[in-house]
Amino acid sequence: MTTTTHRGTNGAVQIRGSEHPRFDEVLTAEALDFVRKLDGAFAGRRAELLQARRVRQHQISAGREQLDFLPETRSVREHKSWRVAEPAPGLEDRRCEMTGPASRKLTVNALNSGARVWMADLEDATAPTWFNVIDGQLNLADAIRGQIDFTDDKGKRYAVEGQTPTIVLRPRGWHLCEKHLSVDGRPLPASLVDFGLYFFHNAKELLARGAGPYFYLPKLESHLEARLWNDVFVMAQDLLGIPQGTIRATVLIETVSAAFEMEEILYELRDHSSGLNAGRWDYIFSYIRTFAHRGPGFVLPERSAVTMSSPFMRAYTELLVKTCHKRGAHAIGGMAAFVPDRTDEAATAAALEKIRADKEREAGDGFDGSWVAHPALVPTCTDVFDDALGLRSDQRDHQRDEVEVTASDLLTIDADPVVTEAGLRTNITVPLRYLAAWTGGAGAVAIDNLMEDAATVEISRAQLWQWIRNATTLDDGRAITRQMVSDLIEEESGRLAAELGGDAVEPLARAREVLAYVSLGEYLPGFFTNYAYVRYLIDKPMTGPLDKEDLRMSERVPGADVEEDAA
């Protein structure tokens, strides 16, 4: 791969999205020019790194590469003295972090949640319609300035009261584009749009209020991608005249390849690092996707049976805590996605006990805090870490020298995975219900008392594809085939349409089409979001047959070292 360090453009940013009230406050000429400068400097490197992802995936799928710790970065891992920056203002104590989209109502709810940190999610919990993307930026700007409230359709007003959490933004991943903003006809990288607009409008305001511009970085697959983010941060701080090291970023370790490069990722971002997070749902998806072509020895059991005690998940979280504390970084635990049901107190109580046990395991392992997806879970998570931390703000002094994790440990799964028809149907019905909402613009969806986001669909549809490819057998002996899954998709979508009524017919038709595309084809798409975005979410949806190149127009950067025929 040839790394392109700088590539300018003389074109201005073109706005292709529709107009809405106050959008002009975000889409100012100065802010768009700031994003244009970031795009000119980094869009080429992004395209090359995405190409490198695909080349590596080909090698792994063909069995020509075995994942292992990198020999060329051994010195980084063995060097004993380097540490990341000390926690930034507002990020010293992270015992409970609330997550959710940045819609106006949910922003108010998150600010009132009692959590120490709120991760405003423009990624997996947001369906990236043009409205959602820019409205989220508006809501965040208002929240930072203490100017946000919300009145619902019944006239009930929601206001922000008391102490509010530190705000951390999760921009979209490197693989996504923003088709409503373009330069010379090329869509801009969504990650640079989300980061750039938020940073330009809010960085100085956040500093004036005693915090700073903080981020969660999703779906990185290598330390070189962390290096790209670090270079973006350096340039952004220079452009606004903000001291280097002001930005802080927590990286979600949610791909298997990144788990082998945790220490290198911290090193690349060390002056801007605020730790690592165990993004466990996407991590399970990454395992399935990475080894989907490698035969039955890499098949996981149905989704409900993949737990944190599974060997590869246990090794991954143990290594994450050890790595973070070795380098003075925070280790943040995974998501509790339960949504309490006021009509079923017994079920809610039982679920809260399971969540407590999960958080106690994390606190015992040394995590410094953890995630919840609903305000009602904040007290449980906070109580557990109160008990673990005492008067301390974190557990970075809890070194895990006894932990020894090998490459094999990170890849070992339970033998003889069990798949039932009920598990197979769940991998169809939950994605259908989620995608029906997602294609209508909702990215965080409560299904069966769980707050689901895009990761659930990714796990489910990748498992369907892998089970078909390996003719995995159900516990009753029947082999899973493409025809079986196709028939069940039709059956379950029909059943849901009858159950939910006429208004659900069209959304379920969209969901059925997306699920079939990403689970039944000969080719396993990297993410469902790339396809479903251009098919259903953009202001002028792309119609007709789409191929992989149709989805990669944002990578057509002049001079970038990207082969046109790369799969």
N, C-alpha and C positions, 0 to 999 in steps of 0.2 A: 504494500500500500504506500502511495506517495502522499505525504501530508502537505496540504496546501495551507500556508500560514496566513495569507491575506488575499482577499479577492474583492475588489471594490465594484461598485455598480453606479452608473450615472442615473439610473432610473429612480423615480420617486415611488413611494408606496401607493398603490392604487387600492381604494376601498371598493370592494364588490358587494359588501353586505348591505342590507336594508337599513333605513334610518329609523331611530327610535328616540324618544325624549331623553335628553341628557347624554346621549352617546358622544356628542361633540365634545363633552368635557373630558372624555378618555382619548378620543381620536383627534387630538390636537396635532397641528403640523409639527410642533417640536417633538412630541412623543413619537410620532410616526418616523420622523427623521432619526431619532435615537434608535428605534428598532431597525431601521434601514442600515444604519452603521453596523449594528451587531450582525445583521444578516450578511452584509458585504464582507465582513471579516471571517465569519464562521460557517456559513451555509455550505461551503465546499468541503470543509473538514467533516461536517455532519454527514454529508452524502457519502464520503469515503468510509466513515466509520460504520454506517449502515450497510454499505457494501461488504465491509470486513465481517460484519455479523453473519451475513448470508454465506460468505465463503467458508467461514468456520463451521457454520451449521451443516453445510454440505459435507465437510470433512468428518464431522462427528457422526452424521447419519450414515455415511459410508463405512464407518469403523476405521477410518484412517487417522483419527485423532482421539486420544483418550484424555479426558479432562484431568488436570493435575496442577499442582502449584507451579508457577512459572520459574524455570531455572534462571532466566535473564533478570529477574527481580529479586533473586535470593538475598542480595546485599541489603535491600530495603527491609526485608523481613528480619534479617539477622542483626542489623544495626540496632543497638540497644538504647541510644540516647534520644532519638527524636520523639517528640510528642506533639499533639495537636494543640491549637490555641485553647486557653482557658475559656470556660463558658461565658457567653456574651450576656449583657444585661437583659433580664427577662427570661433567660434560658438556664439559670442556675438550678432551678428546681422543676423537674418535669415528671413528677410522680404520677400524674394523670393527664393524658392528652386527649381532648375531644376531637373527633374528625367529622367532616361532612362538607357538603357543597356550600357555595357562597351565595345561594339565593337569599333574598332579603329576610324572609321569615326565619330560615335556618341560621342565618348569620346572627340575628338577635338571640335565638335560642342558645346558640353556641357561646355567645358572649355572656349569657346568664347562667351557664351550665355549672359553674364552680370549678371547672378544670383549670389547671395551671397554664396549659397551652392549648390553643385551637389550631388544628391544621385545616386551613381553608383549601378545599380540594377542587382544583380545576381539572383533575385527571379522572380516575376511575369512578368517582361518585358524581361526576358531571357529564351529562350527554352534551357534547360540545356544539350545540347550535350557536349560530352567530349571536342570538340574543343572550343565551346563557353565558357565553364567554365575556362579552362586554358588560352585561349587567353585573356579573360577578366582580369585575374590576371596579365598577361604580360602588357596589355595596361595600367592598373592602376599603375604598377610599373614604367613604362615609363612616365606616366603623372605626377606622384609625383616627379620624378627627372627632369622634364622639357625637356624630350627627345622624345616627341611624335609628329608625323605629319602623314599625309595621302595623298596618290595620288590615284585618282580614275581611272577607266578603260579608260577614255578619256585623261588622263595625267594631269588633274587639281590637283594641290597640295593644301592641306588644312594644315595650320600651326596655332599654338596657339599664340595669340597676346594679349598683355595687361594684366590686372589683372585677375587672374583666381579664381573661387570659391573654397571654402573649400570642400574637398572631404569626403563624408560619404558613407560607403559601406553597402548595404543591402544583407546579406547572405541569403541563402535559409532557409526555415522554418524547425522546428524540425521534421516534418512529412516526409521529403524527404531524400533519400539516394543517395550516389555517388557510382554507381556500378563499376566504373573504378578504384577505389582504395579500397583495401580490406585488412583485417587482419584475418588470419586463415580462409579464405574463406568467411568471413562476410563483406558485403559492409559497408563502413564507413558512419556515419551521414553526410549528405551534409552540414549542418550548421557548423559543426566543420571543415570540409574541407575548406569551403569558408573563414570562420573566421581565421582559423589557418594559411593557406598559406598567406593570406593578412597581418595578424599581424606579422608573422615571418619575411617576406621580407621587410615590410615597416614601422613598428612602430618606429624604431630608426631614420630612414630617415625623417619621418614626424616630429618627435620631433626636429630634427636638423634644420628643416625648419620653426619652429615656430608654428606648428599645433600639431596634434596628431592622434592616431588611433581612428576613430569615426565610429559608426555603427547605422543603423536602424534595429530594431529587429521585424520581421513579425510574425503575426498569433499566438501570445501567447494566451493561454486560461485561465491561472491562474497565481497568484503571485508565485506559486511554480516553474513554468517554468521560471519566471524572476529570482528567486533565483538560478536556475541552471545556467543561463547565467552569473549571478554575480560571481558564483564560478568558472566558466570557465575563466572569466576575471582575477580574483585573481591569479589563477594558471598560466595563460599565462604571466602576468606581472612578477611574481616571476621567471619563467623559463628564461625570457630574461633580468632579472635584471632591470626592469623599475618600477618606483615608483607606488605604489598603487594609484588608482584614476586618472591615466593618460588616460585610456580608458573612452570614453563617449558613451552612447547609448540612442537613442530616441526610445521609444516603440510605434509601431503602435497599437492603440486600434481598432482592426478590427474584434473582435469576441464579441458576446453578453455577454458571461460569463466574459470576461476580463473587460467589462464596469462596472461590479459590483465590480471589484477589482483594479480600477485605482490607488487608494491611496496606496494600499498594493504593487502594482508593483513599484511605485515610491520609496516606502520605501525599498524594497529589493535591488534596484539598486542605492540607494541614493548617494553613493560616486562615482558612475559611470554614474549617470543619466544626460541626457540632455533634458528630457521632454517627452511629448506624442504627437502623431499625430493622427488626425481623418482620419483613412483609410476607407473612407466611402463606397467604392465599395465593398470591401471584407466584410465590416460590414453588408451591405444588404444581401450578400450571407450567412453570418453566421446566420442571423436571419432566413432566409428561411430554411437553413439546420438544425438548432437547433430545429425548431418547425415543421419540415416537416411532422411528424407523428401525430401531435396534433389536426388535424381536421380543418374544414373550418374557424374557428375563428382566425386562424393564417396565412391565405392566404393573400399575398400582391397583389396589382394590378399589371398590366404589368409594365415592367421595366421602361419605360419612365415616368410613373406616380408616381414613388417613388422619392420624392424630399426631399430637406433638410428641408422643412417645415412639412413633415410628423411627427406626434407626437413623435414616437420613435426616429427619427433622430434628432429632435430638442432637446429632452431631453438629448440625448447622447452627443451632441456637447456642450451644455450648461454646463453639468456636467464636461466635459473634461477641459474646460477653468477654471472653478471654482477650480477644483482639482489641476491643474497645478500651478496656481498662489498662491493658499493657501500654496503650498510647495516650492515656488520660482523656479518653472520649466517653461520651454517654452511650449506653446501650439501651435502646427503647424497645419494649416488647410488642407483641402482635395484637391484632384487633379482636375485641369482644363485640360481636355483631348482634347480640340478642336485643330484641325490641319487647319491652314488657307489655303484657296483656292485662288490662284492668279488669277484664271479665273473668279471668282465670288466675286467681291469686295463688293457688297451689302450684300451678305450672310456672308462674313467675318466680315464686320462692325457690323452686327446685333449680330453675335456670340460674338464678343469682348465686346459689351455692356452687354450681359448676364453675361459674365465672370467678367466684372467690378462690376456688381451688386452683384454677388456671393462673390467676394473678399471684397466688402464693407460691406456685412453682416458679414463676418468673422472678419474683422477688428473692426467693431462695437461691436461684441460680446466679443472682447478682445484677439483674437488670435494674436500671435506675428509674424506670417509669414504664408506663404502658398505655395502650390505646383503648378507647371505647367509642362506640358509634351512636350512643344515645345518652342524653343528660341523666337519665335515671340510673345509669351504671356508674356515674362519676363517684358517688359516695363509696360504693364497694371497692373500686379500684384505689381510691385515695386511702381508705382505711387500711387496706393491705399494705400499701407502701409506707403509710405512717408507722405501722408496726415494725416494718423492716428497717426504716431509716432512722427512727428515733429523732434526735436533734440534727441529724445530718441532712444535707440537701440531695445527696446522691450516694452511690456505693462504689465510686471509682477506686476507693482504697481496697475494695474486695478483689484481689488478684486471683486469677484462676490458673495458677501455675500447674495444678495437677491435671488439667485438661490436656489431653493429647489427641488430636484429631488428624487422621490420615486421609488421603484422597479416597481410599476405599470406603472409609466411614461416611464420607459425604454422599456416596452413591449407593450405599447398601439399603435395600428395601426388604420388607417382609416377603418371605417365600409364599407361594400358593395363594395369590390374592383371590378373595371371594367377590364375585359379582352376582347380584341377584336381579331378577326382573324388576323388582321394586326400585333397586338402585339405578338400573338402566332407565326406567321411566322417569325417575327424579332428574336424571341428567338431561331429560328432554322437557319435562313440564316447567321446571324452574327457569331454564333459559327462554322458553316461549313466553312465560309471564314477564320476565325481565326485559326481553327484547321488545315486547309489545309496548312497554313503558318507555324504553330507551329511544326507540325510533320516534316516539312522540315527544321527546325532549326531557324525560326524567332519568337521572343517572343513579339516584339512591332510592331503592324500592324495597319496602317492607313486604317480605314473602314468608309465610309460615313463621312469623315471629323472629325473622332474621333480617337485618338491614343488608340487602344484597347490593353489590356493585359489579363493575365489569369483570372482576376477577372470577366471580362465580360462573359466568358464562364461559370464560376462557378455560377453566378447569373442565367443565362439563363437556363442552364440544370437542376439546382435545382428547378427552377420554373416549368419547364416541368414535372419533377417527382412529385412535390407536386400537381400540377393541375390535373394530371392523378389520383393520389391517392385519391383526394377529389372530383373527377368528377366535377371540377369547371365548371360553365357554361359560355359560351361566351355571349356577349351582345345581340346576336341574339337568345339565348335560347338553343343552342346546348351544350351538355356536352362534355368536353374534355376527350377523351379516349386514351388508349395506341395505338389502331389501327389508330385513327385519327392522332396522332403525328407521328407514324411510316410512315404512308402514306405521310404526309407532308415532312418528312425528305427525303424520296425518291423523291418526286416531286421537292422540292427545290434544292436538289443536282443535279438532272437531268437538271433543268433549268440553274443552275450556270455553269454546265459543257458545256452546249450548248452556253451559253453567253461568257464564258472565253476561250473556245477552247480546243484542244486536250491535251495540256500540263497540263490542270487542272484536267483531268480525274482521274489520279492516286492520286494526293493530296486530291481530294474531296472524293475518296473512303476511304482513311485513315480517313479523318475527319468524314465521315458518320459512320464508324465503331466505332470510339471513342464516338461520340455523342450518338449513340444507346446504347452503354455499360453503359454510366454514366447517362442516362436519362430514359431508358425504362425498366430497370430490376426491380425485386422485391426488391432488396437491393439498397439503396442510398449510393454510395461511398462517402467517406469524401472529396476527392479531385479528379479531373480528372487527375491531373498531375502524381500521383503515377502509374496509369495504363498506360497512354499514354507514359510515360517515358520508361518503360521497354518494351513496345510494339514497339516503333518506334525510340527512340532517342539514345539508347545505341549502342555501336559498334557491339555487337552481340545480336540483339533483341530477347526477349523471345517470343516464338511462341506457338501455341496450346492453349487449355483452361487454363486460369489462375484463381486461387482462391485467397482469401484474404491473405493467408499465403505466397503465392508466392511473394506478394508485400511487405512483412514485414520481409524479410530475414535480414535486418540490425538490427532488434530488437532481434535477436537470440543471445543474449549476455550470456555467461555462468554465472549462478548465479542470473540473473535478475529475479525479481518476476513478470513474465508475463505468463499468462495462454495461452496454445496453442490454445484453442478453443474460445478465445475471439473474438467477432464479430467486 
